[in-house]
Amino acid sequence: MNISLPEALREFVDQQVARAGYGSVSDYVRELIRQDQERQAERHLAGLIREGLESGAARPVEARYWAAKRAKLRTAASKRPAKA
């Protein structure tokens, strides 16, 4: 992958690499991508939490509920084709 940057951005990247002690520009870019992945995952999780909070009042569940849930998942899993 090649990325073209204007001179001002290239200088900024070079400064960040030197300042933060990255081994290369590639290391710096990989770290930026990882950070972006984390931010997206955090936003997704926050959305799921918000959705759960807005979904209505919580209702208590007991062992019978979880046993039924496990049975349903086992049945669904047994119907899927085996992975090679």
SULGIUR-V276056 format. One record per backbone hydrogen bond with DSSP energy under -1.0 kcal/mol. CO is the residue of the C=O (numbers start at 0). NH is the residue of the N-H. E is the energy in kcal/mol with one decimal. If there is no record, write none. Layout:
co=CO nh=NH e=E
co=CO nh=NH e=E
//
This chain:
co=5 nh=9 e=-2.5
co=6 nh=10 e=-2.6
co=7 nh=11 e=-1.9
co=8 nh=12 e=-2.8
co=9 nh=13 e=-2.5
co=10 nh=14 e=-2.4
co=11 nh=15 e=-2.5
co=12 nh=16 e=-2.6
co=13 nh=17 e=-2.1
co=14 nh=18 e=-3.1
co=15 nh=19 e=-2.7
co=16 nh=21 e=-1.5
co=23 nh=27 e=-1.7
co=24 nh=28 e=-2.6
co=25 nh=29 e=-2.7
co=26 nh=30 e=-2.1
co=27 nh=31 e=-2.1
co=28 nh=32 e=-2.3
co=29 nh=33 e=-2.5
co=30 nh=34 e=-2.5
co=31 nh=35 e=-2.1
co=32 nh=36 e=-2.4
co=33 nh=37 e=-2.4
co=34 nh=38 e=-2.4
co=35 nh=39 e=-2.5
co=36 nh=40 e=-2.4
co=37 nh=41 e=-2.6
co=38 nh=42 e=-2.4
co=39 nh=43 e=-2.4
co=40 nh=44 e=-2.6
co=41 nh=45 e=-2.6
co=42 nh=46 e=-2.2
co=43 nh=47 e=-2.2
co=44 nh=48 e=-2.6
co=45 nh=49 e=-2.7
co=46 nh=50 e=-2.7
co=47 nh=51 e=-2.4
co=48 nh=52 e=-2.6
co=49 nh=53 e=-2.2
co=61 nh=65 e=-1.5
co=62 nh=66 e=-2.5
co=63 nh=67 e=-2.1
co=64 nh=68 e=-2.2
co=65 nh=69 e=-2.7
co=66 nh=70 e=-2.2
co=67 nh=71 e=-2.3
co=68 nh=72 e=-2.2
co=69 nh=73 e=-2.7
co=70 nh=74 e=-2.4
co=71 nh=75 e=-2.2
co=72 nh=76 e=-2.7
co=73 nh=77 e=-2.3
//
